[in-house]
Amino acid sequence: MASIWSPTSAKSATLSTGRTYGWVSIPGSQSSKGTILFLHGFPSASYDWRHQTDHFSALGYRILAPDLLGYGDTDKPAELEPYAFKSMAADIIALLDYEGVEEKVHMVGHDFGSLFLSQIINYHPGRVRTASFLAVNYFPPGEPLDIEQAKAFCEEAVGFERFGYIRFFNEEDCWNLMDDHLESFFTLFYGSESDTAMDFYPPGKLEAWLKADRKASFPGHMTAAEKQLRDQIFDPSAGRGYRGPTNWYKARFGQKIGVEQEQKDGLDPYILCPTLYVEQAPTSKVHMPYLTEQTAKYTKAENITKPVKTESHWIILDAAKEVNQILEDFLARY
């Protein structure tokens, strides 16, 4: 939530799309380097980019890091239609227009932010200078996730259903259980890969974990002070719980809102700008070589694919210095 973690750089405005967004905006000191747009994932907010915004603003880049729809200082509609990627992509372009950004932008996504970035590229290729996908690869437009097909694929590739948690996130009131067990959810989702592999990914495990109010070890990539600030950002009593964030899953994977429209719009699935894909270590329990290859497969320009040493999904936190250096080297080329 921009206004909490970076109040001197926080902005909020109702955009031309009618949506109110909050974001961090840091002016650049070297115009030739351009603008970096950071798109967070689930269950995140602009705050999870703190290591990157500090690093790249010091290098002279202009920084924009919005709280995406359903999060932080941004609107949190209960209905699902606004979470269609085409609609949210229009919001992001409106934000760039509000900021007066006319040149192409370096766009960086993590987790669901990478998936969302995929369709920003498809709908607005002329606004993208480079595209960097962190921890989650590029996905072409108009492809719905078939949970049962994914189940069989994952069981063959990694030995268990990697996307079982999506079933829980598509239950109508799942967010209530998450809001009632904030510490339990936080320690599991931000915790070690061994915990998430056993008790988050497989179907039924996350719900059982929350109902038992279990706790995992405190993550080593976060201080107590950082955790306290994050607790303020995700405060259900202030209307900032997990309903909005889980609506992304219900819209995209449950109701498949916007997917058919992507098919009708005849979008080019290929990426014309240079791309970077940074993934967790290949020793990760959920590493799938097929997904590793997807970004390069659809990139017509140069692609660079690199792993980091950590097996954690939270590479922007757990391997911040390593990710920053990889990203710095990549952006310097363009």
Backbone hydrogen bonds, N-H to C=O, Kabsch-Sander energy under -0.5 kcal/mol:
donor,donor_aa,acceptor,acceptor_aa,energy
4,I,1,M,-1.4
5,W,1,M,-2.1
6,S,2,A,-2.3
9,S,6,S,-1.6
10,A,6,S,-0.7
11,K,23,W,-2.8
13,A,21,Y,-2.0
15,L,13,A,-0.7
15,L,19,R,-3.2
18,G,15,L,-2.1
21,Y,13,A,-2.3
21,Y,19,R,-0.6
22,G,67,D,-0.5
23,W,11,K,-2.4
24,V,65,A,-1.9
25,S,9,S,-2.8
26,I,63,I,-2.4
30,Q,60,G,-2.0
33,K,30,Q,-1.8
34,G,30,Q,-0.6
34,G,31,S,-0.9
36,I,62,R,-2.9
37,L,106,H,-3.1
38,F,36,I,-0.6
38,F,64,L,-2.6
39,L,108,V,-3.0
40,H,38,F,-0.6
44,S,41,G,-1.5
48,D,45,A,-1.6
49,W,46,S,-1.9
50,R,47,Y,-1.9
52,Q,49,W,-0.8
53,T,49,W,-3.0
54,D,50,R,-1.7
55,H,51,H,-1.2
56,F,52,Q,-2.9
57,S,53,T,-1.8
58,A,54,D,-1.5
59,L,55,H,-0.7
60,G,57,S,-1.2
61,Y,56,F,-2.0
62,R,34,G,-2.5
63,I,26,I,-2.6
64,L,36,I,-2.4
65,A,24,V,-2.2
67,D,22,G,-2.8
68,L,66,P,-0.7
70,G,75,D,-3.1
71,Y,68,L,-2.1
74,T,71,Y,-2.3
75,D,20,T,-2.6
83,Y,80,L,-2.1
84,A,81,E,-1.9
88,M,84,A,-2.4
89,A,85,F,-2.8
90,A,86,K,-1.6
91,D,87,S,-1.5
92,I,88,M,-2.1
93,I,89,A,-2.3
94,A,90,A,-2.2
95,L,91,D,-2.0
96,L,92,I,-2.2
97,D,93,I,-2.4
98,Y,94,A,-2.4
99,E,95,L,-2.0
100,G,97,D,-1.3
101,V,96,L,-2.7
102,E,100,G,-0.9
105,V,127,R,-2.5
106,H,35,T,-2.7
107,M,105,V,-0.6
107,M,130,T,-2.7
108,V,37,L,-2.9
109,G,132,S,-2.7
110,H,39,L,-1.9
111,D,134,L,-1.7
113,G,110,H,-2.3
114,S,111,D,-1.6
115,L,111,D,-1.3
116,F,112,F,-2.6
117,L,113,G,-2.2
118,S,114,S,-1.7
119,Q,115,L,-0.9
119,Q,116,F,-0.6
120,I,116,F,-1.6
121,I,117,L,-2.4
122,N,118,S,-1.7
123,Y,119,Q,-2.3
124,H,120,I,-2.5
127,R,124,H,-2.1
128,V,125,P,-1.2
129,R,105,V,-3.0
129,R,127,R,-0.5
130,T,105,V,-0.9
131,A,274,P,-2.1
132,S,107,M,-2.7
133,F,276,L,-3.3
134,L,109,G,-2.6
134,L,132,S,-0.5
135,A,133,F,-0.6
135,A,278,V,-3.4
143,E,140,P,-0.7
146,D,144,P,-0.7
147,I,145,L,-0.9
150,A,146,D,-3.0
151,K,147,I,-2.3
152,A,148,E,-1.9
153,F,149,Q,-2.1
154,C,150,A,-2.9
155,E,151,K,-2.4
156,E,152,A,-1.6
157,A,153,F,-2.0
158,V,154,C,-3.5
159,G,154,C,-1.1
159,G,155,E,-0.5
160,F,154,C,-0.6
162,R,160,F,-1.1
164,G,161,E,-1.2
164,G,201,Y,-0.7
165,Y,201,Y,-0.8
166,I,163,F,-1.3
167,R,164,G,-1.3
168,F,164,G,-0.8
169,F,165,Y,-2.2
170,N,166,I,-1.0
171,E,168,F,-2.0
174,C,171,E,-1.7
176,N,173,D,-1.3
177,L,173,D,-0.9
178,M,174,C,-1.6
179,D,175,W,-2.9
180,D,176,N,-1.9
181,H,177,L,-0.7
181,H,178,M,-0.7
182,L,179,D,-0.6
185,F,181,H,-2.5
186,F,182,L,-2.7
187,T,183,E,-2.4
188,L,184,S,-1.4
189,F,185,F,-2.7
190,Y,186,F,-2.6
191,G,188,L,-0.6
196,T,192,S,-2.0
197,A,193,E,-2.8
198,M,194,S,-1.3
199,D,195,D,-3.0
200,F,196,T,-1.9
201,Y,196,T,-2.4
205,K,202,P,-1.5
206,L,202,P,-0.6
208,A,204,G,-1.8
209,W,205,K,-2.5
210,L,206,L,-2.4
211,K,207,E,-2.4
212,A,208,A,-1.7
213,D,210,L,-1.3
214,R,209,W,-2.2
222,M,219,P,-1.1
227,K,223,T,-2.3
228,Q,224,A,-2.1
229,L,225,A,-1.9
230,R,226,E,-2.3
231,D,227,K,-2.2
232,Q,228,Q,-1.2
233,I,229,L,-1.6
234,F,230,R,-2.3
235,D,232,Q,-0.6
235,D,233,I,-0.7
238,A,235,D,-1.8
239,G,236,P,-1.9
240,R,235,D,-2.1
246,T,242,Y,-2.1
247,N,243,R,-1.2
247,N,244,G,-0.7
248,W,244,G,-0.7
248,W,245,P,-1.1
249,Y,245,P,-0.5
250,K,246,T,-2.0
251,A,247,N,-2.7
252,R,248,W,-2.4
253,F,249,Y,-2.1
254,G,249,Y,-1.4
255,Q,250,K,-3.6
257,I,251,A,-3.1
259,V,256,K,-1.2
260,E,256,K,-0.7
262,E,258,G,-1.9
263,Q,259,V,-1.6
264,K,260,E,-2.3
265,D,261,Q,-2.4
266,G,263,Q,-1.0
267,L,262,E,-1.0
271,I,298,Y,-3.3
275,T,302,E,-2.5
276,L,131,A,-2.1
277,Y,304,I,-2.7
278,V,133,F,-2.5
279,E,277,Y,-0.5
279,E,306,K,-1.9
281,A,310,T,-2.9
284,S,281,A,-2.4
287,H,284,S,-1.5
291,L,288,M,-1.1
292,T,288,M,-1.6
293,E,289,P,-1.6
294,Q,291,L,-1.0
295,T,291,L,-0.6
297,K,293,E,-2.1
298,Y,294,Q,-1.5
299,T,296,A,-1.1
300,K,271,I,-3.0
300,K,298,Y,-0.6
301,A,271,I,-0.7
304,I,275,T,-2.0
306,K,277,Y,-2.7
308,V,279,E,-2.1
315,I,313,H,-1.7
317,L,314,W,-1.5
318,D,314,W,-3.6
319,A,315,I,-1.3
320,A,317,L,-0.9
323,V,319,A,-2.9
324,N,320,A,-2.9
325,Q,321,K,-2.0
326,I,322,E,-2.2
327,L,323,V,-2.9
328,E,324,N,-2.7
329,D,325,Q,-2.5
330,F,326,I,-2.0
331,L,327,L,-2.8
332,A,328,E,-1.9
333,R,330,F,-1.3
334,Y,331,L,-1.7
